[in-house]
Amino acid sequence: MDSIVTDLVEVMKKETNFLARERAMMIFFTQLIATITQLAFQTLDEEICAQCKKEGFRVDRKSERTITFLFGPVTYVRRRMKNQANDIRYPLDEFLGIRKGLRYSSLVLRNVAQLGSNMVYRHVSQAIDCLTSWQMSHQNVQQLVVKTGEFIQDRSTHESRYDGVITKKKVPYLYLEGDGVKINGQKKQSLEVHRFQVCEGSQKVGNRSEMIAPHFVSHLNRQKAYKEMMAYLQAYYDLSHTVVISNSDGGSGYEKAVFDELALGCLRHEHFRDRYHVHRKIKERMAFVPQLQYRMIRAIEHYNWQAVQLVLDTSESLIEEKEAEALEHLRLLHHYLQRSWPYLKSLKARGIKDPKACIGTIESTHRKITYRMKRQGRLWTKTGAQAMIRVIDSLRNQEFEGWLNQYEALPNDVVAQEKRWQAMKRWVQKKPRFQAHEGAFKGQIGEGKAKSAPLANSPKD
């Protein structure tokens, strides 16, 4: 300890200004921690390998590896072990949670991915440079976020993810919503993030309302997002005594029939048209008569079709002869309201009296994704977008650390099936070998045949 203090004092004396002095102190402590950690890893490796030897493993070889932890990079030597069945293990890597092909610890993965879900990758790189003793380029930040997102997706969508769920929850009301949000993709493509969310209601936390037990599912493929939400509902909830209240804008893939399937087996299902989209439609179609927009909204809130028709007629009477476009807007609004009318009835009018009612929140919950993935010229590949979506959702669902703490490989049957599928794809996409065409052969029918044979008697020309 005395030598460490002496060395630190010497390091501090060498610098002439405050910033350089503190920077030198940080480098000193980083090197000190790396040295101590290296010795600790050596002791750990010996103890863990001794236990593995009792399980039938033997030391195959030793190899060096450098891993960047949050406190800095550490170079250590670990043993590679093998048994009679040629199963290979790195016991120290398993103990530390260091994954194959990665040079960063699990905590670095977690922190970088969490920062990447809130700010652009260049800013994450700058934050790491400012606050740690090591550096990471924005390209490496992107790679880590993508790998983390892919790892979480493999775990969160695996068929065994709900094996630990024993008892299902029974709740009086369940609020289910779905919607899509557009983001810009590369090569002038447009990507759509399909989202479903479920909660048990809302509660007051201070001056704000907060959803109770929310769960979010997002995917670039609507069918996969739908299946994930279906699996979650079936695993965690017994819907036999539950009133499911669903809400959507009625767009493609979010019709009432879709929510009927998600609410399969429930006591009762009530579907609503999203109020935000209804109000927006009214303001768009009745832009030429802004003074009547509020009357239309009030008529819908009171679920009075006669009042709705009266507002439409009044709006039509105010249209001048040259405003054919306004007439078309009214016609489209009339059809929209007629089509959506069964789903515009209020909760109270349907006899639902839940003080924790939570409906119409899907638009506000888009923000976690839209704030990170839209505008500022951001363009996404499908791989990068899907990884970012998965990181954001797992953080919101409070599952992020749980997935990263899992080190065990997926069941072999699933891995083997995936390998077979990839091999089949490569075989199908493989181009056939090109063979030069030799052209048509010139010959005569019956040549060289006996005159008594049928071919010999056919025409020679």
Residue pairs with C-beta under 8 A, 6 or more apart in sequence:
4 32
7 28
8 25
8 28
11 24
11 25
11 28
12 21
12 24
12 25
14 24
15 21
15 23
15 24
26 133
27 133
30 71
30 72
30 133
31 72
33 71
33 72
34 71
34 72
34 73
34 74
34 75
37 69
37 71
37 74
37 76
38 74
38 75
38 76
41 74
41 76
41 78
41 92
41 96
42 76
42 77
44 92
44 95
45 76
45 77
45 78
45 79
45 91
45 92
48 91
48 92
48 95
49 57
49 59
49 79
49 81
49 91
49 92
51 91
52 81
52 89
52 91
55 83
56 83
56 84
57 81
57 82
57 83
57 87
57 89
58 81
58 82
58 83
59 79
59 80
59 81
60 79
60 80
60 81
60 82
60 88
61 79
61 80
62 77
62 78
62 79
62 80
63 77
63 78
63 80
64 75
64 76
64 77
65 75
65 76
65 77
65 78
65 93
65 98
66 73
66 74
66 75
66 103
67 73
67 74
67 76
67 96
67 98
67 103
67 104
67 105
68 74
68 103
68 104
68 105
68 108
68 134
69 105
69 107
69 108
70 105
70 107
70 108
70 111
70 132
71 133
72 132
72 133
72 134
73 134
76 92
78 90
78 91
78 92
78 93
79 90
79 91
79 92
80 88
80 89
80 90
81 88
81 89
81 90
81 91
82 88
82 89
93 99
93 100
94 407
96 105
97 105
97 106
97 404
97 405
97 407
98 105
98 106
99 106
99 151
99 407
102 109
102 147
104 112
104 144
106 404
106 405
108 144
109 144
109 147
109 148
109 404
110 148
110 400
110 401
110 404
112 124
112 128
112 136
112 141
112 144
112 145
112 148
113 144
113 145
113 148
113 149
113 391
113 400
114 391
114 395
114 400
115 124
115 127
116 124
116 141
116 142
116 144
116 145
116 388
116 391
117 145
117 372
117 388
117 391
117 392
117 395
118 372
119 127
119 372
120 138
120 376
120 378
121 138
121 139
121 141
121 142
121 145
122 138
124 136
124 138
124 141
125 135
125 136
125 137
125 138
125 140
125 141
128 134
128 135
128 136
128 141
129 135
129 136
136 144
142 384
145 384
145 387
145 388
145 391
146 383
146 384
146 387
147 387
148 387
148 391
148 404
149 386
149 387
149 388
149 389
149 390
149 391
150 383
150 387
150 390
151 403
151 404
152 390
152 391
152 394
152 399
152 400
152 403
152 404
153 386
153 387
153 390
154 410
155 161
155 403
155 406
156 228
156 390
156 394
156 399
156 403
157 224
157 228
158 410
158 414
159 414
160 411
162 231
162 232
162 235
162 236
165 235
165 236
168 235
168 236
168 237
168 238
169 236
169 237
169 238
170 237
170 238
170 240
170 241
170 242
171 200
171 237
171 242
172 241
172 242
172 243
172 354
173 200
173 201
173 242
173 243
173 244
173 245
173 352
173 354
173 356
173 357
174 198
174 199
174 200
174 237
174 239
174 242
174 243
174 244
174 245
174 266
175 198
175 199
175 200
175 201
175 245
175 246
175 247
175 357
175 358
175 359
176 196
176 197
176 198
176 229
176 244
176 245
176 246
176 247
176 259
176 262
176 263
177 196
177 197
177 198
177 246
177 247
177 248
177 274
177 359
177 360
177 361
177 362
178 194
178 195
178 196
178 197
178 246
178 248
178 253
178 254
178 258
178 259
178 362
179 195
179 248
179 249
179 251
179 254
179 274
179 362
179 363
179 366
180 192
180 193
180 194
180 195
180 222
180 251
180 253
180 254
181 192
181 193
181 195
181 366
181 369
181 370
182 190
182 191
182 192
182 193
183 190
183 191
183 192
183 193
183 369
183 370
183 373
183 374
183 378
183 380
183 385
184 190
184 191
184 374
184 378
184 379
184 380
185 191
185 379
185 380
185 381
185 382
185 385
186 379
186 380
186 381
191 220
191 380
191 382
191 385
192 220
192 222
193 218
193 219
193 220
193 369
193 373
193 385
193 389
194 218
194 219
194 220
194 221
194 222
194 225
194 226
194 253
195 216
195 217
195 218
195 225
195 362
195 365
195 366
195 369
196 216
196 217
196 218
196 225
196 226
196 228
196 229
196 262
197 214
197 215
197 216
197 217
197 361
197 362
197 365
198 214
198 215
198 229
198 232
198 233
199 211
199 212
199 213
199 214
199 215
199 358
199 361
200 212
200 213
200 356
201 211
201 212
201 354
201 356
201 357
201 358
202 209
202 210
202 211
202 212
202 356
202 357
202 358
202 361
203 209
203 210
203 212
203 356
204 210
209 358
211 358
211 361
212 356
212 358
214 396
214 397
215 232
215 397
216 365
216 393
216 396
216 397
217 225
217 228
217 229
217 232
217 393
218 225
218 369
218 389
218 390
218 392
218 393
219 225
219 228
219 386
219 389
220 382
220 385
220 386
220 389
222 253
226 253
226 258
226 262
229 262
230 261
230 262
233 239
233 262
239 263
239 264
239 265
239 266
239 267
240 265
240 266
240 267
241 267
242 266
242 267
243 266
243 267
243 268
243 269
243 270
243 352
244 259
244 262
244 263
244 266
244 268
244 269
244 270
245 270
245 272
245 347
245 352
245 357
245 359
246 256
246 259
246 262
246 263
246 269
246 270
246 271
246 272
247 271
247 272
247 273
247 274
247 359
247 360
247 362
248 254
248 255
248 258
248 259
248 271
248 272
248 273
248 274
248 362
249 273
249 274
249 277
250 256
250 273
250 274
250 277
250 339
250 340
250 343
256 271
256 343
259 269
259 271
260 269
260 271
263 269
270 350
270 352
271 343
272 343
272 344
272 359
272 360
273 340
273 343
273 344
274 360
274 362
274 363
275 360
276 360
276 363
278 300
278 340
278 344
279 297
281 333
281 336
282 293
282 296
282 297
282 333
283 293
284 329
285 329
285 330
285 332
285 333
285 336
286 292
286 293
286 296
286 315
286 329
286 330
286 333
287 329
288 315
288 318
288 319
288 323
288 326
288 329
289 314
289 315
289 318
292 311
292 314
292 315
295 307
295 311
296 308
296 311
298 307
299 307
299 308
299 310
299 311
300 308
300 337
300 344
301 346
303 344
303 345
303 346
303 349
305 341
308 337
312 330
312 333
312 334
315 330
316 327
316 330
319 326
319 327
319 330
337 344
347 353
347 354
347 357
347 359
368 392
368 396
369 389
369 392
372 388
372 392
373 380
373 385
373 388
380 388
391 400
394 400
394 403
409 415
444 460
445 455
445 458
445 459
445 460
446 453
446 455
446 456
446 457
446 458
446 460
447 460
449 455
449 456
450 456
451 457
